């Protein structure tokens, strides 16, 4: 995982305080596979700052017109 751990933890804290909202990760990834790997690791509870029942978490991979990849996640309220 090439993303800075502090950035991932900050995103996780944001998700926890904004249930029911779709939140985009504030930094783009170089490829779809990297974005999917980050999303799956969060969903699996591999980040200490973020533990949520997998059934309450939704995520999707999105791309910008420039071809950058990112993830959007939602903790179901």
KABEL-V991113 format. One record per helix or strand of 3 or more residues. SS is the DSSP state (helix for helix, strand for strand). FROM is the first residue (numbers start at 0). TO is the last residue. If there is no record, write none. Layout:
# KABEL-V991113
<<SS,FROM,TO> <SS,FROM,TO>>
This chain:
# KABEL-V991113
<<helix,4,16> <helix,31,42> <helix,53,55> <strand,56,62> <strand,68,74>>
